[in-house]
Amino acid sequence: GMRVVWLVLVFPVSLVKATGCIPTTSPQCFKNSTGQEEDFTCKWEDRNIEQDTTYTLYIFDSERKHFVLQANTNQKEKYLLLEQLGTISRNMEIWVQRQVGNLTCNSTKISVIFKCLAKYSKPKINSMTRSAGILNLTLSKPKDNKSVIYEIRWRERGAEWQTETFETEASTFQDFYTLWLQKQAVYQIQLRRQAKPLLPTCDSLQALWSDWSIMVDVPIEIRLSPKVRWEETQNTHSRDVHLMWDAPPAEESVGGVTYILTMSVWPCDKPKTLKPITVNRSFQTSITFSEAWVSIIAMNKVGSSPPQLITIPAVKHLNHCPKHQRNSTKTKKTCLEWYKLEDGETRSQAVNTSSKKTFKDIEKEVENFVRHYYFLHTKTKKHRTVAMCPFYSQEGVPSKGPDNVLFFNVTYDSAVVSWLSIPVENQRGFLQQYVIWISGQENTTHHQLPANETSFLIKNLHPGVSYTVSIAGQTKAGEGPNSTANFETPSIKTALSWQDQTILSICVVALLCTIICSVAFRRFRSKLLPVVPSPVIPATESIFRHDQDLRQLTEEVHEVVLLQLQEHNKHPQNTTPEQSTLLQDFGLVMFEEEDEDDEEGVTDLGSMKSCCYPNPSYRGQVLHLPDPIHTTENIFKENDTESTYRNGMFFETRLLECDETSL
């Protein structure tokens, strides 16, 4: 009987294959956990696309030789109740018969033990963190919370897969795994899992792996906080703030980046975390006139960046409070904010807020003689500030006078005094004015200046007098201590105004520049222009007689004799008209009279060329030109000269264009 049955089963399969019928894959039956009361599901795949296909699932008990189940379905899976299977700890043979019209074909039979068939759902990566090459994974636990075998595979983009298996312990929490990544690069990762064998008879062939999880890109951790820019537009009672920031680098932005904003714009409430921003990298909101801050964190799949904290300072503090701003009315959704402002600018770290108190309430609570600042905010559609003012609970006189009292531009009749403003912490009230006393020559003058002035021009002073100046600050409560300094005006004789000092300085500088330029020009000219040579007197041998008187010579002064030319109509004897005419044209410039005993020297001088000398007995005589002199034109040119040195005298004969000869 068994042989007949097998023949019947094999023959249709062979016949169908011969006619072109393609069977389905072998069925895969499993339950979703290792629970004892879990039902089963059987699935198979069909590569045919024909319609009106009927599938029959066969389950045959190999030990008891009977069919446990024959179930028909039009789907590619069949849900099996545990009651339909009966005992699930024995070997069963299962297959699927496919029927289209009159054609049928069977899949390959497989032998299974249903109790060993547990297939978990594909794992899900709940979270992952990455730092310094270490990737920490948090995985979803299977349904039965049992110990699980995982297989993980990872790779860089476009590279080969690397695989590794690991086991987790049974727990009711989550599964964890740490993976070491060698490079600072973007990775891809997948996981699958299977249940541990439930029976000794369960082999590895019957262990079913879950489907692979969705492939996940693993970016690099975001190491820097976002770079945030912001723009502020001030309105009447509020400010509009526009925040903008840049995206992280590409390898840190893989898989998307989410931005978490936490803001503190309403002082009476706790900081508020906004909805995550995933698309736009900008945010707009309205804030009050007081200080506000915004924290921005960039998050990717493996972690978050350091927070970027942006502090938007309060608007400039006022020095005085207009009376109309001291509003103590209480409306819905109001917030009163106040703090110390000891130096007039810096906000104290201790900031007080209240949505119930009024200005009169806090005015009684704060410290006396210390400046405070308050804001009154309201909240409608926008955050608004309706009042802000500095205030004192009680005012006093300043605790000190101004520092660094100095004098400059001091002249014989005026001087300028300057000082540093009294610090706010020493004012102990709103400073109204400065009071100045000027004392000198048993006379005192009094002046008052606004609190924002720090210098004063003192006029109508007297020269050479010592003066004393005292300066004090005054508040509503009165005048405080004064600061005193002395100065003395110069006398008129020695005093120079700053204008005179400036002119004198300019003149001195100009004189120095002129001297320097002159010296430089001379040195420069000596380098460029040739040096004018000085006359060279050759050394000659001194020849004198031994009996010559060598006593020191003394200068002798002789009279200069001017010779009057004869009239044109008178001619002396033995004088030709030509010589007489030439003599009239010559002028005798100078003649040194010689001693009578030195007649030889005179005779020698008379023989010199182009020279004429008077006879020693010249008085009343007419000079005659020597014969060698000719009056022919163009013989001598202008400035033609002849020089002769004789008996310690230097003679020069020069012929001018007008034929005048000078000696």
Secondary structure, DSSP 8 states (H G I E B T S, - for coil): -HHHHHHHHHHHHHHHHHHT-------EEEBSSS-TT--EEEE-------SS-EEEEEEEETTTTEEEEEEEESSSEEEE-HHHH---SSEEEEEEEEEETTEEEE---EEEEGGG-B------EEEEEEETTEEEEEE---TT---EEEEEEEEETTS--EEEEEE----SS-EEEEEE--SSS-EEEEEEEEE--SSTT--GGG---------EEE-----S---EEEEEEE-SS-EEEEEEE----GGGSTT--EEEEEEE-STTS--EE---B-S-SEEEEEE-SS-EEEEEEEEETTEE---EEEEE------SS--GGG------TTEEEEEEE-TTSS---S--EEESS--HHHHHHHS-TTS-EEEEEEEESSSEEEEEEEEE-SS----SS--EEEEEES--SS-EEEEEE---HHHH-S---EEEEEEEETTEEEEEEEETT--EEEE-S--TT-EEEEEEEEEETTEEEEEEEEEEE---TTT---HHHHHHHHHHHHHHHHHHHHHHHHHHHHHHHS----------------TTS--S----------------TT---TT--HHHHHHHHH----------TT-HHHHHHHHTSTT-----TT-TT------TT----TTSS-TTEEEEEEETTEEEEEEE-TT--EE-
